[in-house]
Each structure stands twice: as structure tokens, then as C-alpha cells.
């Protein structure tokens, strides 16, 4: 069933292309790793396991500067004939995925919602190539071609990463990269959400969930490089789309010892997602902070769920 659910160190950063002729992607940013303080205790959601703050040491690794785009995912599908989770029938029901109600036209036929989160609508025919359901097919070469792919489950993200000769980042790698060498700051750019009244990421502005005034310039997803990068050259680590990590989710962490290259629990029900999305709002969900986290079932499929790759 689909469901919602520093230490003073200098870092060397280089950008290089990875991919084959049929796989056009992505700038991988090579990071030297090292120690950092992971987690968050300020403005945190304790049930999410954001804290305690703990020292982590990472080996060198590489991570893509952006989330995977629709264009990149299309190259994968064209090369492999891959069928995503959202495109597969389940229990003899037509394929469907969750779409934010505010992105559907006013005359959209009635759909099933989610109790307690009525802004999510179960839309038949919604998938990565039809983000808002039937009649929303993506057009190759359009501006949205450079938006992050959505409606992808953890299994879909893992399949893409393996096809690209990569993998999904661990939660520690993701957070280290997103922080950009800013020790224990709330966001990739610092502690203020809107420094000098400038919007630094794509979130929900206005009155959630009914009125998005688009003061940040966007309703729904935005291009993967729409806002300035962090100090490591990564784009949109806050807002836009949630990003899958490889780890199983747990709210418990060891804090009294330094851990090297943590990979999370050996099993679980949910996978970790990081970064928040275009639906984050301080009145409802301020999980677009870099230390924030959430767990989703790995077969979840939603219109604000994407990923980036690592190696």
C-alpha cells in the first residue's frame, strides 16, 4: 500500500561528469569527507529523531549537485523500459499516486483524499511523466524538463542510481553535503530562513494549504538549480522535493561515540527522506532544515518526492 507517511575542517570540492552516452546526467561533486556534527536539537521534531547532535566521520564520496531531473529520468526509462511503482497496478486497482490538491484544476473530478491530510489527493494515472495525472504529460525540452522528477519510490530511485553506476546517498552523506561546511546551521546558507527578505528555497508561502502566494517565485516544483548553491555547490537541499536516502529510518541514535560512515539500521519499515519540499511551511512542517528528517515507506509515491545520487 502506498502511504504518506563541525568541527574546523577544510574540504576539497571538485565537479566532474559521470554517465554514459545514453545517460546524460549529472555533475557529481567530489567531497573529501571528514568529521562533522550531525543532527539538530533546536526547533526539532523529537519524534523524528533529529537529535541528539552527534559526531560523524565520513570517508571521501561524491554526490550530485542537483536532484535528478525529469530529462535525466526519461533517459533512464527510455534505455531500460523501466516501470515505476506509481505506474504499476495493485490489488486490481488502476495505477495512482498522491498529488497535492492545490495543483489540480478546479474542475478536476472528485478523488479520494487522506484523513488528516486532505490536501493530498489519490489521482489515478499520476506518475513521473504525468505529475498531476491525466492530461499533464511532460513535454520534452519544456522548462519543466529541468525540474526534479517526482512520484518516484525508493525502489525507483535505487534502480536509477544503479543504472547510472551510482547509489543513493546515506543520510549522513546527504546531511554533510547539504550543510556545505556550515557547522550546525539550520539551512544550507545559515540560520535565517529569509536573509535580507530574500527567499533562498522553494517552499509554501502564504496560508497552508489553501493559499500559496508564490512569493518565492514558484507554485509546485522549480528547476533543480533555481536557487543559489551552498558552499559545496549543491542546489536545493532545502525545499523543492524531499530526497530519498539509502538508510532505513530510526528515531534512535548513538551520541556518546564518534561513528564512522554510518549506514543506519540493518532493517526497518520506512526509508529516510531529507530536505523538505515545496509544501513545507513554518505553520505546518518546517522540515526543510538540513537536520530535519522523516520516514516514508519505500514504495511511497508522492508529487513532492525526488532524489539525488552518490558514489
C-alpha positions as CSV (number, residue, x, y, z in Angstrom):
1,X,0.0,0.0,0.0
2,X,1.3,3.4,-0.9
3,X,1.2,5.9,2.0
4,X,2.3,9.3,3.3
5,X,3.9,8.9,5.8
6,X,31.9,20.8,12.8
7,X,34.5,20.9,13.6
8,X,37.1,23.1,11.9
9,X,37.9,21.1,8.7
10,X,38.8,22.2,5.2
11,X,37.2,20.4,2.3
12,X,38.3,19.9,-1.3
13,X,35.5,20.0,-3.8
14,X,35.7,19.1,-7.5
15,X,33.0,18.7,-10.1
16,X,33.1,16.0,-12.8
17,X,30.8,14.3,-15.2
18,X,29.6,10.8,-14.7
19,X,27.4,9.0,-17.2
20,X,27.3,7.1,-20.5
21,X,26.1,8.4,-23.9
22,X,22.6,7.2,-23.1
23,X,22.6,8.6,-19.5
24,X,23.1,12.4,-19.7
25,X,23.3,13.3,-16.1
26,X,24.8,14.9,-13.6
27,X,27.5,16.8,-12.1
28,X,28.9,14.7,-9.3
29,X,30.7,16.8,-6.6
30,X,33.6,15.0,-5.1
31,X,33.9,15.7,-1.3
32,X,36.8,14.7,0.9
33,X,34.6,13.8,3.8
34,X,35.9,14.2,7.4
35,X,34.2,14.9,10.7
36,X,31.0,16.9,11.2
37,X,28.2,17.3,13.7
38,X,25.1,15.6,12.5
39,X,21.5,16.1,13.7
40,X,19.7,19.0,15.3
41,X,18.1,19.9,18.7
42,X,16.9,23.4,18.0
43,X,13.3,23.7,16.5
44,X,13.4,20.0,16.1
45,X,10.7,17.3,16.0
46,X,11.9,14.9,18.7
47,X,9.7,12.1,17.4
48,X,11.6,12.3,14.1
49,X,14.9,11.6,15.8
50,X,16.6,14.8,14.7
51,X,18.7,14.7,17.9
52,X,20.9,14.2,19.7
53,X,23.7,16.1,17.9
54,X,26.4,13.5,17.3
55,X,29.9,13.5,15.8
56,X,30.2,11.6,12.5
57,X,33.3,10.9,10.4
58,X,32.8,10.3,6.6
59,X,35.2,8.8,4.0
60,X,35.5,10.6,0.7
61,X,32.5,10.3,-1.6
62,X,30.7,12.1,-4.4
63,X,27.2,13.4,-4.7
64,X,25.2,15.0,-7.5
65,X,24.9,18.8,-7.3
66,X,21.1,18.6,-8.1
67,X,18.2,16.3,-7.7
68,X,17.6,14.0,-10.7
69,X,15.6,15.8,-13.4
70,X,12.7,14.7,-15.5
71,X,15.0,14.7,-18.5
72,X,17.5,12.5,-16.8
73,X,14.9,10.1,-15.6
74,X,13.4,9.9,-19.1
75,X,16.8,8.8,-20.4
76,X,16.8,6.0,-17.9
77,X,13.3,4.9,-18.7
78,X,14.0,5.0,-22.5
79,X,17.1,3.0,-22.1
80,X,15.6,0.3,-19.8
81,X,11.8,0.3,-20.3
82,X,11.6,0.7,-16.5
83,X,8.1,0.9,-15.0
84,X,7.8,2.9,-11.8
85,X,5.9,1.9,-8.7
86,X,3.2,4.5,-9.4
87,X,2.6,3.0,-12.9
88,X,2.0,-0.5,-11.5
89,X,-1.4,-1.8,-10.7
90,X,-2.0,-3.0,-7.2
91,X,-4.9,-5.2,-5.9
92,X,-6.6,-4.9,-9.3
93,X,-6.9,-1.1,-8.8
94,X,-5.8,1.3,-11.6
95,X,-2.3,2.8,-11.0
96,X,-2.4,6.0,-9.0
97,X,-0.2,8.4,-6.9
98,X,-0.7,11.2,-4.5
99,X,-1.0,14.7,-5.9
100,X,-1.2,18.0,-3.9
101,X,-4.8,19.3,-4.3
102,X,-3.6,22.8,-5.0
103,X,-2.0,21.7,-8.2
104,X,-5.2,20.2,-9.6
105,X,-7.6,22.2,-11.8
106,X,-10.8,23.4,-10.2
107,X,-12.9,21.1,-12.4
108,X,-10.8,18.0,-11.6
109,X,-13.1,15.0,-10.9
110,X,-13.6,14.1,-7.2
111,X,-10.8,11.8,-5.8
112,X,-10.1,10.1,-2.6
113,X,-8.1,12.1,0.0
114,X,-6.1,11.3,3.1
115,X,-7.8,11.6,6.5
116,X,-5.9,14.4,8.4
117,X,-4.0,15.5,5.3
118,X,-6.9,16.3,2.9
119,X,-4.5,18.3,0.7
120,X,-3.3,15.0,-0.7
121,X,-5.5,13.5,-3.4
122,X,-5.3,10.0,-4.8
123,X,-5.1,10.6,-8.5
124,X,-5.4,7.7,-11.0
125,X,-2.8,8.0,-13.8
126,X,-0.5,10.3,-11.8
127,X,3.1,9.3,-12.3
128,X,6.5,10.8,-13.1
129,X,5.5,11.6,-16.7
130,X,2.1,12.8,-15.7
131,X,2.8,14.7,-12.5
132,X,-0.8,15.9,-12.0
133,X,-2.5,12.9,-13.5
134,X,-4.1,12.5,-17.0
135,X,-3.6,15.5,-19.4
136,X,-0.5,16.6,-17.5
137,X,2.1,14.8,-19.7
138,X,5.6,16.3,-19.6
139,X,6.9,17.9,-22.8
140,X,10.5,17.1,-23.8
141,X,12.5,20.3,-23.8
142,X,10.0,22.3,-21.9
143,X,11.1,24.3,-18.8
144,X,9.7,21.5,-16.6
145,X,12.2,19.1,-18.2
146,X,14.7,20.6,-15.8
147,X,12.5,20.2,-12.7
148,X,13.1,17.3,-10.3
149,X,11.4,14.0,-11.2
150,X,8.6,13.2,-8.7
151,X,6.3,10.3,-8.0
152,X,9.3,8.1,-7.6
153,X,9.5,5.5,-4.8
154,X,12.7,4.5,-3.1
155,X,12.8,1.4,-5.3
156,X,12.6,3.7,-8.4
157,X,15.4,5.9,-7.1
158,X,17.6,3.0,-6.3
159,X,17.1,1.5,-9.8
160,X,18.0,4.8,-11.5
161,X,21.1,5.1,-9.3
162,X,22.3,1.6,-10.1
163,X,21.7,2.2,-13.8
164,X,23.9,5.3,-13.6
165,X,26.7,3.4,-11.9
166,X,26.0,5.1,-8.6
167,X,23.9,4.6,-5.5
168,X,21.6,6.6,-3.1
169,X,23.5,8.7,-0.5
170,X,23.4,7.7,3.1
171,X,21.6,10.1,5.4
172,X,25.0,11.2,6.8
173,X,26.4,11.9,3.4
174,X,23.3,13.8,2.4
175,X,23.4,16.0,5.5
176,X,27.1,16.6,5.4
177,X,26.7,17.7,1.7
178,X,23.7,19.9,2.4
179,X,25.4,21.7,5.3
180,X,28.2,22.8,3.0
181,X,30.7,23.1,5.8
182,X,28.4,25.4,7.9
183,X,28.5,23.8,11.3
184,X,25.1,23.3,12.9
185,X,23.3,25.9,10.8
186,X,19.6,25.4,10.2
187,X,19.8,25.8,6.4
188,X,22.4,25.4,3.7
189,X,23.0,29.2,3.7
190,X,22.8,29.9,7.5
191,X,20.3,30.2,10.3
192,X,17.8,32.8,8.8
193,X,15.2,31.3,6.6
194,X,14.9,34.5,4.5
195,X,18.1,36.6,5.0
196,X,17.5,40.2,3.8
197,X,14.0,39.2,3.0
198,X,15.3,37.0,0.1
199,X,13.8,33.6,-0.5
200,X,16.5,31.0,-0.7
201,X,14.5,27.9,-1.5
202,X,11.1,26.7,-2.8
203,X,8.6,26.3,0.0
204,X,4.9,27.0,0.5
205,X,4.4,30.8,1.1
206,X,1.1,32.1,2.2
207,X,-1.6,30.2,4.2
208,X,-1.1,26.5,4.0
209,X,-2.7,24.5,2.4
210,X,-5.2,26.7,0.6
211,X,-3.4,29.9,-0.5
212,X,0.1,29.9,-1.9
213,X,1.1,33.4,-2.8
214,X,4.3,32.2,-4.6
215,X,6.5,34.9,-3.0
216,X,9.4,32.6,-3.6
217,X,8.6,32.6,-7.3
218,X,7.1,29.1,-7.6
219,X,4.0,27.0,-7.1
220,X,4.9,23.3,-7.2
221,X,8.3,22.2,-8.2
222,X,11.0,24.6,-9.6
223,X,14.1,23.9,-11.7
224,X,16.7,21.9,-9.8
225,X,19.2,24.8,-9.9
226,X,16.7,27.6,-9.4
227,X,18.3,29.0,-6.2
228,X,21.9,29.7,-5.3
229,X,24.0,26.6,-4.4
230,X,25.6,26.0,-1.0
231,X,29.3,26.2,-0.3
232,X,29.9,22.8,-1.7
233,X,28.0,23.6,-4.9
234,X,24.8,21.6,-4.1
235,X,21.4,23.1,-5.2
236,X,18.0,23.0,-3.5
237,X,18.9,20.9,-0.4
238,X,16.1,22.8,1.3
239,X,12.6,22.7,-0.1
240,X,11.5,21.8,-3.7
241,X,11.3,18.0,-3.2
242,X,12.0,15.5,-0.4
243,X,15.0,13.3,-1.3
244,X,15.4,9.6,-0.7
245,X,18.4,8.4,1.3
246,X,19.6,4.8,1.4
247,X,19.1,4.3,5.2
248,X,16.3,2.7,7.0
249,X,14.6,5.1,9.3
250,X,15.1,5.1,13.1
251,X,14.5,7.8,15.7
252,X,17.3,6.5,18.0
253,X,21.0,7.3,17.6
254,X,24.2,6.7,19.5
255,X,25.6,10.1,20.7
256,X,28.4,9.2,23.1
257,X,30.8,7.8,20.5
258,X,32.1,9.0,17.2
259,X,30.6,7.0,14.3
260,X,32.4,6.5,11.0
261,X,30.4,6.1,7.8
262,X,27.1,5.3,9.4
263,X,24.6,3.5,7.2
264,X,21.6,3.4,9.5
265,X,19.7,0.4,10.9
266,X,20.0,-3.0,9.2
267,X,16.3,-3.2,8.7
268,X,13.1,-1.2,9.2
269,X,9.7,-0.2,7.8
270,X,10.5,3.3,6.4
271,X,13.4,4.8,4.5
272,X,14.8,8.2,5.4
273,X,13.9,11.3,3.4
274,X,15.6,14.7,3.8
275,X,15.3,18.3,2.7
276,X,11.6,19.1,2.8
277,X,9.6,20.2,-0.2
278,X,7.5,22.9,-1.9
279,X,4.8,22.1,0.6
280,X,6.9,22.9,3.7
281,X,5.5,25.8,5.8
282,X,6.5,27.0,9.2
283,X,2.9,26.7,10.4
284,X,2.7,23.1,9.4
285,X,6.0,21.5,8.6
286,X,9.4,23.3,8.9
287,X,11.3,20.2,8.0
288,X,13.2,22.0,5.2
289,X,16.0,22.5,7.7
290,X,19.1,20.4,6.9
291,X,19.0,18.5,10.2
292,X,15.3,17.6,9.8
293,X,14.3,14.1,8.6
294,X,11.3,11.9,8.1
295,X,10.5,8.3,7.3
296,X,8.4,7.0,4.3
297,X,7.6,3.5,3.2
298,X,9.9,2.7,0.4
299,X,7.0,2.1,-2.0
300,X,5.6,5.5,-1.3
301,X,4.8,7.7,-4.3
302,X,4.0,11.4,-4.0
303,X,4.2,14.5,-6.0
304,X,6.9,16.1,-3.9
305,X,9.3,13.1,-3.6
306,X,12.5,13.0,-5.6
307,X,16.2,12.1,-5.1
308,X,19.8,12.7,-5.9
309,X,22.6,10.2,-6.4
310,X,26.0,9.5,-4.9
311,X,29.1,7.3,-5.4
